Amino acid sequence: RLLPWGAGYAEVINAEKSEFNEDQAACCQISIRRREPGMEEDEEWLILCSTQFLTGYYWALFDGHGGPEAAIIASNYLHYCIKQKLEEVVGGITETRPPMHLSGRCVCDSDPQFVEEKHILAQDLVVGALENAFQECDEVISQEMEATNQTGGCTVLAALYFQGKLYVANAGDSRAILVLKDEVVPMSCEFTPETERQRIQHLAFLFPKLLDGEFTRFEFPRRLKGDDVGQKVLYRDYFMDGWGYKTVEKADLKYPLVHGHGKQARLLGTLAVSRGLGDHQLKVIDTNIEVKPFLSCIPKVNVFDFALHDIKEDDVLIMATDGLWDVLCNEEVAHMVRRFLAEDRANPRRFSELAKCLVCRARGKKRGHRWMLDDSREASYDDISVFVIPLHSREE
């Protein structure tokens, strides 16, 4: 069926990793109900009045791990959480500058001054609504998984077009990029144990009991051994961007909080991501140490204002799970996108065909005569899901 804006979607599943499809996707139109102060929620005439609604468009990818359950729950529920949280603040979103009180009252003379000094804009309320929605969805997953005695989690990459701006919220290692005519704009950053080392170490510093005496929060170039005790070796703590030397103590021989490098890095030796939903029951093997306190459900939200850019016909947003980005960089994807769309301008399904080509390229397979692949190039055997969202048709 036709997706919002005529977007394209493709996936490859069961890629020798699991018997289940751990990747999920969702997209829909979201109607945000706008109420005047003092109006009762059950006034039925509001439902019939289209001017009382603001419209948004939503796409999301969910990459499950430890089973598909968390990804399925999130794909069915996150958009509802976003709708709910936006409706809670919609009165402020419709103002040029959000008022201190949604009732319209000004209790203190400094109220307007606070909003101005903090440079609070309507888009900040949307960002806050997305952050709150992810947290609420995470709580729902916790309740559902506990009630059904299931385990697992998922990463989430969600895009929301609302009031002329594109909001991309990421909690995990999926990625979104804008492929424009003359540039590539990254709209997310991956959250891994390495990229979030300082946040994770700081949490361990504040609450050392979370490590239960089994781990060291310090980062060393390698796992230390008994022969290293008394030696000065390179290390980093939570407050350090640079490196220093530390005299090794016996306690430093414990398992590192972040172990490994690159794609092999693991949080508490368990997870390859540091943000995501679910995993409330996940514990480090053979211990009572819970992973969840270190696994944040809060996304990083990036905003793209369409009013500041001249969007062309072939400008698109690419959203994909990590299976694609493991073997293709931003520039390679952008090159494929521009080449494909330039050749297929008359094809009404070209965005769906492009999504399929991206998936095939990442899997190391040919699609038609288009992509002659280098046989020496590594192929991805992870589940892959891709959205190709045309930006020029956003008002249709």
Buried (B, 14 or more C-beta within 10 A) or exposed (E): EEBBBBBBBBBBBEBEEBEBBBBBBBBBEBBBBBBEEEEEEEEEEBEEEEEBBBEBBBBBBBBBBBBBBBBBBBBBBBBBBBBBBBBBBBBBBBBEEBBBEBEEEEEEEEBEEEBEEEEBBBBBBBBBBBBBBBBBBBEBBBEBBEEEEBBBBBBBBBBBBBBEBBBBBBBBBBBBBBBBEEEBBEBBEBBBBBBBBBBBBBBBEEEEEBBEEBBBBBBBEEEBEEEBBEEEBEBBBBEBEEEEEBEBEEEBBBBBBBBBEEEEBBBBBBBBBBBBBBBBBBBBEEBEBBBBEBBBBBBBBBBBEBEEBEBEEBBBBBBBBBBBBBBBEBEBBBBBBBBBBEEBEEEEEBBBBBBBBBBBBBBBEEBEEBBEBEEEEEBBBBBBBBBBBBBEBBEE
